[in-house]
């Protein structure tokens, strides 16, 4: 098989938190005690709806010997070798980003970012990452951007397409201000915080419906960013849509 696009940059590589236990060492003392006392570290908080062995999630020959797809750094490095990829941007989709408690969400996101840096970025110089931020608190999200901005291996800030409110709303501007100031990109990924039904007529019955309506969510996000004046207020802000489709 010919190697596709050697030297390319893969802007959306999904790495997976196998379960909360791997994040515990990266929590501060208060949240470590809090998480362990409630047994919250036992769950993976995976927000992807792909079944574990679905071909759309991982080809059989790229399944790790242990753990879910996307949880083996050595396998990712081997994939970059095989495809001749120059750089790969790692994105973690994790339930900690959408938990109702803003403070707990911020704690999970700090732990995720620390884990990504220690267990992935430190192992392969070709890896970059998006900063996971608590979606329900732009102020705390901006603080996390400020905390990691000096580590230039973090190149973008990861948001979900359908959050608690349209992404262009002014309540989100503290996050955009920090992102623009540090020359980072807002990476809007397909997904939902599940505060509202993904369709205008209610909740769907099947996963394929949710996938299809993501396109209307992206159209709404783009309209919100433009009409709310985000690009007027932040003229140097870059926004990328990931897994957004193009036909809409």
KEBADO-993954 format. One record per atom (N, C-alpha, C, O, CB): residue in one letter; x, y, z. Coordinates in steps of 0.05 Angstrom, whole numbers, plus 5000, padded with zeros to 4 digits. Atoms other than C-alpha are relative to their C-alpha. Glycine has a CB too. Example, Ala and Ser with C-alpha at 12.3 -4.5 7.8 and 13.67 -1.06 7.14 Angstrom:
BEGIN
a501849765000 a524649105156 a501850245000 a503950245013 a498050015025 s498449764999 s527349795143 s498550225014 s499550445018 s500950094971 
END
This chain:
BEGIN
x501749765000 x500050005000 x501850255000 x503650275016 x498150005024 x498549755000 x502750694982 x499450165025 x497250175035 x499350154974 x500349834976 x503951155040 x498550264992 x499550404975 x502750065013 x501449765008 x498751715037 x501250255013 x501850255037 x497049985009 x499249734990 x501152435044 x502349995020 x502050085042 x497750145013 x497750004982 x508052315074 x500850285008 x500850464991 x502549854988 x499349744991 x510252905116 x497750175008 x498050415015 x501650144980 x502449854993 x503153115131 x499750045030 x501149915045 x497449864989 x500749964972 x500353375197 x497249905004 x495349994991 x500250315008 x502650114993 x494652975226 x498950175022 x500050175044 x500149705008 x500949804981 x490453495262 x497949895020 x496950045036 x498850234985 x502150114982 x485653015298 x500549715006 x499149534995 x497250044987 x499450274991 x488652405330 x498849965027 x499450115046 x503149955001 x501350054975 x484352125385 x501549815018 x502049585011 x497149894995 x498850174980 x487951865446 x497949965022 x496450155028 x502750115010 x502150074982 x483851525499 x501049975029 x503149845033 x498749744991 x499450054971 x484051555575 x498749735007 x496349705007 x498850235018 x501150264996 x483350815591 x498149985024 x496049845022 x502249805004 x501949974977 x480150965659 x501250225018 x503450315014 x499749735016 x499249774984 x480551485713 x502449955017 x503650145028 x497750075018 x497750064983 x486051125751 x502550124989 x504250215005 x500449705002 x497549895011 x491351375703 x500250305005 x502350425004 x500249954970 x500049714996 x489252095718 x500450075030 x501250305036 x497450124991 x499849944972 x489452035794 x502650125008 x502750325023 x499549755016 x497449884992 x496952175800 x500350294990 x502150435000 x502349834989 x499749735012 x495952815759 x497950195012 x497850425004 x499649984970 x501949824985 x490453095806 x501550135023 x503450015034 x497649845009 x498849894976 x492253575861 x498949855025 x497049695022 x499450315002 x500650164976 x491653325933 x497050015007 x495849805013 x501550115023 x502949984993 x484553585945 x498349834982 x496749674992 x499150294999 x501750145019 x481553295882 x500749704999 x499049544993 x500250124973 x499350284999 x485452645888 x498549865023 x497349655019 x503149965005 x501550114977 x482352525957 x497149994994 x495749795000 x500550165025 x502849985006 x475552745932 x499249784980 x497249644984 x499350274988 x500650195021 x475652295870 x500149715011 x498449555006 x501950034976 x499650274989 x478251685908 x497849935021 x496849715022 x502749975013 x502050054980 x473251765965 x497349934988 x495849784999 x499750255018 x502650055013 x467451755916 x500249774979 x498249704967 x499050254986 x499750215019 x470351205872 x499750084971 x499149924954 x498049785006 x500449905027 x470051645811 x502249924980 x501949944956 x499850305000 x497750085017 x476751385785 x499549744986 x501049664969 x502549985016 x500550275012 x473550715766 x498850024972 x498849814958 x498149855018 x501349975026 x470150995704 x501950124980 x503850264987 x497550175002 x498349895021 x473151175637 x499150284992 x500750444982 x500049824976 x501249755008 x468451775625 x500350054970 x500450274960 x501350235015 x499949985029 x468951625551 x497450114989 x495350004996 x500649724987 x502549895011 x463952055513 x499649944971 x497850044958 x500150305004 x500550095027 x464851735446 x498049775000 x498049615019 x502749904986 x502150205001 x458951295426 x500849764983 x499149584979 x497450124989 x499250235016 x463050805384 x500249755018 x501449775039 x502750064986 x499550254985 x462650085408 x503049944999 x504450014980 x498449764988 x497150044997 x469549845430 x501349874976 x503449964967 x500549825024 x498850145022 x470749375372 x498950084973 x499349944953 x499649705003 x501149905025 x467149775318 x502250074981 x504250204989 x498150245004 x497949935019 x471249835254 x500450304998 x502650394992 x499349894973 x499749715001 x469850585256 x501750105022 x502850325020 x497350135001 x498549924977 x473450615322 x502949924998 x504750075005 x498849885026 x497350095004 x479650205306 x500049754982 x498449574986 x501349935027 x499750245016 x481749715252 x501049775017 x502549825036 x501850064975 x499150234984 x482949015278 x503149995003 x504149915024 x499149744988 x497150014998 x490449075262 x501250235016 x503650235021 x501249994973 x499049784983 x490949715304 x498849985028 x499050175043 x499350264987 x501050044973 x487549435366 x502449945018 x504049775012 x497949775001 x497850064981 x492349465426 x499649735014 x497449635015 x500250225021 x500250254986 x493948835464 x498350025025 x497049835034 x502849905008 x501649964976 x490649135526 x499050294999 x500450474989 x501749955026 x501149734999 x486149735537 x498450074975 x498549924955 x502150205004 x501649925022 x481550105490 x501750114977 x504050194982 x497950215008 x498549885022 x483650355421 x500850295007 x499350445019 x498350004974 x499149734995 x487850985425 x501350045027 x501850265035 x497850194997 x498949974973 x490850835493 x502949915002 x504049905024 x498449845019 x497350115000 x497750565472 x501950204986 x501850214961 x500149724987 x498249815013 x503151105459 x501949874980 x502449994959 x501650155021 x498150135018 x507850605427 x498649934973 x499949954952 x501149745012 x501450065024 x502550395377 x499550254983 x499750244958 x497349875006 x500349755015 x501251125358 x502650074986 x502650164963 x499150235019 x497449945012 x508751235346 x500549824976 x501549914956 x502249965020 x499650185022 x508850615302 x498250084976 x499050054953 x499349715008 x501749915021 x502950885263 x501250254985 x501050264961 x497250075011 x498749775013 x506551545251 x502349924982 x502750034961 x501050205022 x497850115016 x512551155226 x498949894974 x499949944952 x501649795015 x501150145023 x508150745179 x498950194979 x499250134955 x497849815009 x501249815019 x504751335148 x501750244993 x500950414978 x497350095011 x498249775005 x510551815148 x499050265009 x499650474997 x500650014971 x501249764990 x506752315189 x502150185014 x503650085030 x497749945019 x498049814988 x510852935208 x499250085028 x500950085046 x500450244982 x501049914974 x506553175266 x497149895003 x495749854984 x500050305003 x502750094994 x500152925300 x499050155024 x500350165045 x499949695005 x501249854978 x495553345344 x498049815014 x496149715002 x498550254989 x501650184984 x492452925400 x497750155013 x498050365024 x501849865021 x502449894988 x485353065422 x498749795018 x498249575010 x498050094978 x501350184981 x482252755484 x497150105004 x496650325013 x501650005028 x502849954995 x474652725487 x499349855026 x499349605026 x498149914976 x500350124974 x473052605560 x497750135015 x497250375013 x502650035017 x502449904986 x466852665604 x500750215020 x498950375028 x498749785013 x499349804981 x470753095653 x499750284989 x499550485004 x502849965008 x500449745012 x470053665603 x497250105002 x496750344998 x500949994971 x502849925001 x462453665609 x498549955026 x496149975026 x498749864977 x501450054975 x460953485681 x498850265010 x499850485004 x502049885022 x501549764991 x456053955715 x501650175019 x501350425019 x497449915013 x498449854981 x460954155770 x502350134985 x504149994974 x501149825022 x497849865014 x465454695740 x502749955012 x504749914998 x499450304999 x497450044986 x470854595792 x501049724995 x503449684991 x499750055030 x499150285006 x470953835783 x500949984971 x502949854965 x497849805007 x499350015028 x471053935708 x502850114996 x504450004981 x498050144983 x497449885003 x477054395714 x502249825011 x504449805000 x500150275015 x498150194988 x480553885759 x500649774981 x502949694977 x499049895027 x499650215019 x479453325709 x501650104976 x503449954967 x497349894990 x498549895023 x481953765652 x502950045006 x504649994989 x498750264990 x497249974992 x488253945689 x501449735000 x503749714991 x500250145028 x498850274998 x489553215702 x500449884972 x502449764966 x498349815017 x499850105028 x488153035629 x502450124986 x504049984974 x497450054984 x497849865014 x492953555603 x502749925011 x504749894996 x499750305002 x497550094988 x498353355653 x500749724991 x503049664986 x499950015031 x499650285009 x497452625634 x500949994970 x502749844963 x497449845003 x499249995028 x497852785559 x502950094997 x504449974982 x498150194985 x497349905002 x504253175569 x502049795009 x504149744996 x500450255017 x498050194989 x507652635612 x500049744986 x502149624982 x499349965029 x500250275011 x505152005579 x500049984970 x500549774958 x497549865010 x500150005029 x504652215506 x502050194988 x503850114973 x497250074990 x498349805012 x508152865488 x503049955007 x504750004990 x499250285008 x497250054992 x514452685527 x501249764986 x503749734986 x500249975030 x499050255012 x515052025490 x500650024970 x502149854960 x498049785005 x499649985029 x514952255418 x500050304992 x497950434995 x497849844985 x499949725007 x517252935392 x498250094978 x497950324972 x502850084993 x501949935022 x512352895334 x497250065010 x495650164995 x499949774981 x502749964989 x506352955380 x499650285010 x501350405022 x499549805023 x501049754989 x502553585395 x497349945013 x496449715011 x499850224978 x502650064987 x495953655433 x498350255002 x499350485000 x500549895029 x501949794994 x489754065444 x499650015031 x499849805044 x497349954986 x500449964971 x488454345514 x497149935006 x495250054995 x500750295009 x502850074990 x482354015547 x499250215020 x500750285038 x499949725012 x500949784982 x478254555582 x497149935009 x495749804995 x500150274986 x502850044990 x471854545625 x498150174984 x498250414985 x499850065030 x501749855019 x466454735575 x498050185013 x497150375000 x498649804982 x502149844987 x461655025626 x501050245014 x499550395026 x498449825019 x498949774987 x466455545653 x502250134983 x504550044985 x501149925028 x498049865017 x469956005603 x502350125017 x504650125009 x498750214984 x497949884982 x473656335662 x502049795008 x504449835006 x498750135024 x498250224992 x476555675687 x501449894976 x503749804977 x498549785015 x498850095025 x477855465615 x502350194993 x504550094985 x498049994977 x497949815006 x481856105604 x502449965019 x504749995010 x499050295002 x497950054981 x485855955667 x501749764991 x504249774994 x498949965028 x498550245008 x487755275640 x501750064975 x504049964972 x498149774994 x498549915023 x489955595574 x502550155010 x504750105000 x498350174981 x497749844990 x494356085613 x502049825013 x504449875011 x498950215020 x498250184986 x497255515654 x501949854981 x504249814987 x498549805017 x498550175019 x499555125593 x501250154976 x502650034959 x498349784990 x499349855024 x500955685543 x503049994994 x503850004971 x499150285002 x497149995004 x508455665553 x501149734989 x503349724979 x501550075025 x499250265011 x508754925533 x499050004971 x496649944966 x498849765016 x500849965028 x508655015457 x499249744987 x498549744963 x502250144985 x501050255011 x507054285447 x496950005000 x495749844985 x501149765015 x502949975001 x499854485462 x499450224980 x500250454984 x498950075029 x500449815023 x497554825398 x497250094996 x496750274980 x501049864975 x502849935004 x490054875405 x498449965025 x499449835044 x498749854976 x501950034977 x484154905453 x497649854990 x496249944972 x499350285012 x502150185010 x479054355446 x497350075012 x496950085036 x500749715007 x502749954992 x471654525448 x498249804985 x498949704964 x499150294994 x502050165014 x465454115431 x498150184985 x497550404993 x498549825020 x501749855019 x460954345375 x497450105013 x496750335010 x499349844976 x502549924987 x454554355417 x500349995030 x500349785042 x497749804991 x499549984971 x455654605487 x497550115014 x495350085004 x502450185005 x502249904985 x451354945539 x498650234987 x496250274990 x500950085028 x501149775015 x450455565496 x501650024974 x503749904971 x500350265017 x498549975025 x452455775426 x502850115005 x503250285023 x498550204981 x497249934994 x460055855423 x500750294995 x502750385006 x501849824984 x499449725005 x459756565398 x499250195022 x500050425023 x498850094975 x501149824979 x456256835460 x502350135016 x504450015020 x498249845019 x497949844987 x460157365498 x501049885026 x503249945035 x499050285006 x499150144976 x460456935560 x502549834995 x504149785013 x497849825012 x497750175008 x465656515522 x502550174993 x504650064989 x499349824977 x497849835010 x470057115504 x502549995017 x504750025006 x499050284998 x497550024985 x474957055563 x501849774990 x504249794989 x499449955030 x498450225010 x477056385534 x501350084973 x503650024968 x498249754996 x499049925026 x477856675464 x502250215003 x504150214987 x497850114982 x498049794996 x481757265491 x502749875008 x504849954997 x499150195022 x497550144992 x486856795524 x501149844977 x503649834973 x499549825024 x499150175023 x487156345463 x501350174979 x503550104969 x497649854988 x498749825019 x488556925416 x502650115010 x504550134994 x498050234993 x497649874989 x493657245462 x502449814998 x504749914994 x499650085029 x497850195000 x497856615462 x500349864972 x501949674970 x499549795021 x499650105027 x497156475387 x499149714996 x500149574979 x502950014993 x501150275003 x493255825396 x497550004982 x496550224975 x499349895028 x502450045017 x487555555354 x497749885016 x498249705032 x500749834975 x502450124988 x480455415377 x499349764982 x498649804958 x497650205002 x500750245015 x479154695354 x497249905009 x496949805031 x502149775004 x502750074994 x471654565352 x499549724989 x499649684964 x497950204989 x500350285009 x470353815349 x497149925002 x495650015019 x501749815018 x502750114999 x463953445334 x499549885027 x501249745038 x499649784978 x500750104973 x460453275399 x498150195014 x497450405004 x502649975016 x502149854986 x455553525450 x500549975030 x501549775040 x497349904993 x500050014971 x455253695524 x497449885010 x497149845034 x500450285011 x502550134993 x448353385523 x498350155020 x496850045036 x500549725011 x501849834984 x445053975558 x497350034985 x495350084997 x501350275006 x502449965016 x440154025500 x499949784979 x501949664972 x500150284986 x500350195021 x437353565447 x501750094976 x501750334970 x497149964992 x498449925022 x441953545386 x498450084975 x499550204956 x501949784992 x501649925023 x436153645338 x498050225009 x497450245033 x498549764988 x501949794993 x431154225335 x497349885008 x495550035017 x499750194977 x502650124994 x425453725345 x500249795022 x498349635026 x498949874975 x499850184978 x428053335404 x502349804998 x504149824981 x497449855004 x497850204998 x432452735422 x499549784979 x497349684976 x500149885028 x500350215019 x433852225367 x500049725013 x500649705037 x502350014980 x500050274990 x433151475375 x502649854994 x503349665009 x497749854988 x497850165009 x439351245339 x502550174997 x502450414992 x499449864973 x497549865001 x446751425337 x500450134973 x501550354971 x502349815005 x499649895026 x446651545262 x498650274997 x499550454983 x499049814978 x501449745000 x441552105273 x501850225013 x502050445003 x497349985015 x498349814986 x446252445322 x502450084982 x503150314981 x501149885026 x497749945018 x452052385272 x499150204978 x500550394972 x501149754987 x500949845022 x447952695216 x499450295009 x500150484995 x497449884987 x500849734992 x445353285256 x502450175011 x502150405016 x497949995022 x497749844993 x452453485277 x500550224979 x501550434986 x502549825002 x499549805021 x452753845210 x498450265005 x499450485002 x499349894973 x501649774994 x447054305230 x501150145025 x500950395027 x497049935004 x498749884976 x450554415297 x502450174992 x502850395003 x500949795019 x497749845009 x456854645261 x499150254985 x500350464988 x501849834981 x501049765014 x452855115216 x499150205021 x499650445017 x497649924982 x500949814979 x449755415279 x502450125015 x502350365021 x498249855020 x497649894986 x456555485312 x501450214983 x502250424993 x502049775005 x498749805018 x459455845251 x498350255000 x499550475001 x500349894972 x501749775000 x453456305249 x500350165026 x500350405026 x497049924996 x499749874974 x454256445323 x502650155002 x502650385011 x499849805023 x497449874999 x461656605318 x500150254983 x501250464991 x502249814991 x499949775018 x460557075260 x498150225010 x498950455012 x499249914971 x502049794993 x454157435282 x500450125027 x499750355032 x497349894998 x499549894973 x456257515355 x502550185000 x503050325019 x500449785020 x497849825002 x462457885330 x502649905011 x504450055017 x499450255014 x497550114989 x467857405355 x502450084983 x504550154994 x499849695001 x497749945017 x472357535295 x500550304997 x502650384987 x499649884972 x499549714999 x471458285301 x501550075026 x503450225026 x497350164999 x498749964974 x473358275375 x502749885001 x504649995013 x498249895022 x497550154999 x478957775363 x500949954971 x500749724962 x499749735016 x499450035029 x481457895292 x502249804994 x502449704971 x500850264989 x497850195005 x487557435300 x499349725010 x501049545009 x502550095014 x500850274990 x483556845329 x499649814977 x498349884957 x497550025017 x500350205020 x483956215288 x498149785012 x498449705035 x502749874992 x501950204992 x478255705291 x500049774980 x499849824956 x497150115003 x500050245018 x478554995262 x497649835008 x497149795032 x502749845002 x502150194995 x472654525255 x501049724994 x502049674972 x497550074982 x499050275002 x474353795266 x497749814998 x495849825013 x501849935024 x502150205005 x470153225239 x497350144995 x495250065005 x499749805024 x502349845004 x465253745214 x498649954974 x496450044970 x500850295002 x501150025027 x463953515143 x500450254984 x501350454995 x497049925001 x499749765017 x463954005085 x497650074985 x497350304977 x502349954981 x502149945019 x457553945046 x498050215011 x496650344995 x498549744994 x501949804989 x453454385094 x501050284994 x499750475001 x499749965030 
END
